[in-house]
């Protein structure tokens, strides 16, 4: 039984990793091999021409910076708001608290496509079209319900006796919040931050919807369209740009993986 489970795990890992492998291999293949009908999952003549074309292309650095600004802003703001909101719905009793929690769940069930048009009019009325602020605002709206619901479990797992002991020692509410409670639920914040970062970094639908004509405000996923030509797509450039887009996600994941594992473990335990 154990060997069967290991085999299934290896097959699943292979199926998951193979698209990434194909992307990287295609990014280093010469253009002739990419367009060849004799497709091979390797290359004996790797080249960096596609990466050079992408990196020296017009606006790539700007698009990369825009994506980083949006993703990091969403991570920081969602973590802060989710933490405070989770404390509020866990530690305080108020009217409609259960209703608020149910609304968080319902918000996660609504398809993104169903809300894109209403959100477009909201963003337009706020005067945020063609700005990075529109993407930050919209991604916050979608990431917060999940983050708050998940953080609620971490806050509830912290014994209230710790806060009461700190209060007896003379600590104020703000001190208890940031010096007692916050360090204990930090793994949960890391787990929710990974979700927020990946969602914001890889977003294409919102970037195309809310950044209409401001080229300087485009993000990397939307900027990939420059490699799609009416007559022939630049697959080498597409794969090279996609590989470069994946690197920050991997770096972010590796940087927080220890906290992420403990955070997910705490979520399961709760």
N, C-alpha and C positions, 0 to 999 in steps of 0.2 A: 504493500500500500504506500509505503514511504517513497519507494522508487517511482511509482506511478505519479505521485504528487510532485516529485522533483522533475520528472519528465515533462509534465504539464506546465510547470513553472518555467522550464527552459524554453518550451515552445512559445509560451505567451511572451517571454522576454525577447525571444528572437523576432516574433511578429511585431512587437512594439519598437524594437531598435532598428529593424531593417529599413523602414522609410527614412530614418535619420542617416543611416549608412549610405543609402542610395543618394540622398541629397548631397552629402559631403563628397562622395565619389563623383557625382555629376558636376559638382562645382570645380573639381580639379581636372576634369576631362578636357581635352582639346575639343574645339567646336566640331571638328570632323567626326570624332567618335560619338558625340552626343547626337548628331544628325544621322549617323550611320544606321542602316537597317539591321546590321549585325550587332545586336545589343549584348554587352557584356557587363557583369556586375563588378568590374575592376578596370583599371587602366595601367598600362605600362609606361605611359608618357604623361605624368602629371604636370599640370601647368597652373600658374597663378594669374594668368591673364584675365580671367573673369573677376577675380578679387580686385585686381588692379583697376579694372574698368569701373567696378562698382565704387571703390573707395575714392577714385579720382573724378567720379561723375559729379555733375552739378547738383549741389544741395544735399548730398548724402549725410555729411556731418551735421547739417542743420536738422534734417529729419531725425537722425539718431538722437540729437539733443532734445528735440521736441518729445519724442517717445519717452526718453528718460525723465523729463520734467513731469509729464503726465503720470507715468507709472509711479514714480517716487512720491509725488504729491498725493495720489490716491492711497498709497500704502500708509503714509504718515497720518493723513486726515482720517482715513477709515479706522486705523488702529486707535487713534485718540477718541473719536466719537463712539466707536463700538465699546471701548472700555468704559467710558462714562455712562453710556446708555445701559450696558449690562449691569453695572453697579446699581443704577436707578431701578431697573425692573427686578433686581434680585434682592436688594437690601431694603427697599422702601415699599410700603403698601399704599397704593393710591387707586382711585376709581378707574375702571376700564384697563387695568394692568393686563388681565388675561386677554382682553380684546386686542391690545397692542401687540402682544406676543403672537396671537393668531394672525394678525395682519402681516407680521414679519414672514410667517410661513407662506401665506398666500402670495406675497410679493415675489417669492422665489419660483412660484408655479406659473407665473405669467410669461409667455414667450417674449423674447426681446423684440421680435418683428412686430408684435402687436402694440408695443409701446413706442416704437421709433417715431412714428408720425406725430402722436400727441407730444412727445418730448421735443420734437423739432419746433413745434409752435411755442412751447414753453420757453425754450432756449432763445427763439427769435424774439419773443416779447421781452425777454430779459436783456436783449441786445448783446448776446454772447456768441452769435454765429461767427464763424471764421476765427475763433479764438481758442487757445488751448484750455481756457477756463470752462468752455462748454463740455469738453471731453472729461475733464476732472469732475465736474458736477454730475454728469450722467453716470460715470463709472462709480462714483460714490453712492448714487441712488441704487445701483444694482448690487454693489458689494456689501453695503451696510446690513441689509436684512440677514444675510448668511453670517456675517461677522458678529453681529449682536447676538443672534441665537446661539452661536457656538461659544462666545465668551460668557454667556449666561451660565453655562455649565461649569466653567472654570471658576467663576466668582462664587457660585453656590457651593463649590467644593472646599472653599477656604472657610475654616471654622470662624464663626463670629466672635468666639472667645478671644481670638488674637486681637481683633479690633477693640474689644472691650478692655483687654489688658492694656493696650496702648493708650486708650482714653483715660484709664485710671492713672497712668503714668504722666498724664498731662498733655498728651498729643492731641492736636486739633484734628478736625475732619480732613483738611487738606493734607496734613502730615500722614494720617492713617491711609489716605487714598493713594498717595504717591510713594511712601516709604515702607508701607506694610503690605498693602494689597497688590499694588502694581508689580513688584518683583515676583510675587507668587504666581501671578497669572501671565507672566511674560511669555512662557512657551505657547500658550493659547494665542497670544497676539502674533507670534511668529507664524503659526499655522494659518491663521486667517490672512496674514500679510502675503504669504506665498500665493494664495488664491487671488487676492486683489492685484498683485503685481503681474501675474501671468495674464489675467483677464485684460488689464489695461494695456499691457505691452503688445499683445497679439491682436488687439481690436482692429477690425477693418470696417465693419458696418457703421459704427458711430463716426469713425474718422471720415468716411465718405459722405455721411449724412450732414454733419455739422460743420465740416471744413469744406466749403463749396468752392470758393474762388481764391482764398488766401494761400498761395503756394508756400509761403514761408512758415505757415502753421501746420503743414502736413506732417504726419507721422510715418514711420517706416513701412507699416503694412500697406498703407494707401500709396506710398511712393513706389512700391514694387510695380505698379501698373505701367511705369515708364518702360519696363522691359517687355511688355506685351505689345507686339506690333500688329497692324492690320494684315500684313502679308506673311510674316514669320516671327514667331516669338523667340526672344533671346533667352533660351533655357539655361545657358551657362551663367548669364547674369542673374537670372531668377534664383538659381540654386545657390550661387555665391552670396547674394544678398540675404537669402533665407538662412544660410549658415551663419552669417554675421549677426542676424537677428536672434539666433538661438543662443549664441555665446553668453550674452548678459543674463538670460534666464538660467543657464547652467551655473554661472558664477554666483548668482543670487541664491540658487538652491543649495549649492555646496556650502556657501557661507552660513546658511541657517539650518542645515540638515539636522544637526544634533538637537537644536531646540525644536525643530519640526517633529522629529520622532517622539520626543517626550511630550510635545503638545498634543499630537494625535493620540498617544497612549493615554494621556489624561482625559481626552474627549471620550474615548471608548470606555474608560473606567467610570466616568461620570454617567 
